[in-house]
């Protein structure tokens, strides 16, 4: 049950995220649908490639593709004056997608009896892979590569699930809410990972 819920939630959240970014960049209708679909399914494709699952397995998710297309269509026909608030709510949708797909990716690795390291990688790639492709296609610096705390939450979830700490659906839902909340707090409070700048004076911040 949890697997299906996280798949649906993640697909909707990232499809909306990709569509909005495309409209912010003034892409045409085809570009909006393309970026929405790529954002929703790109992370899963990258994950499948690295853990040895045929990428063609994505085409078996007909229902998810339909959900993504419906989500993108709704966003596209949404009143423009309401979409202007995307900057306020956009990171929230991204946080939901990150959390849902990170947990789904880790569960996928566990289902295949892969080690904890694979669960961690699957969580990070499934949770952030689609967003990376979205940002690159939109000509933006990927969130996961910034100093802002982002994929760390996905990695932590992957470790917890890989170690079998969270198995029951209730605990997985609690993990989802916790991850989403931490991600929202990290951008609201400007939590950052250490980074070293090579511009001007070298320093570690």
Order of alpha helices (4+ residues) and beta strands (2+ residues): alpha-alpha-alpha-alpha-alpha-alpha-alpha-alpha-beta-beta
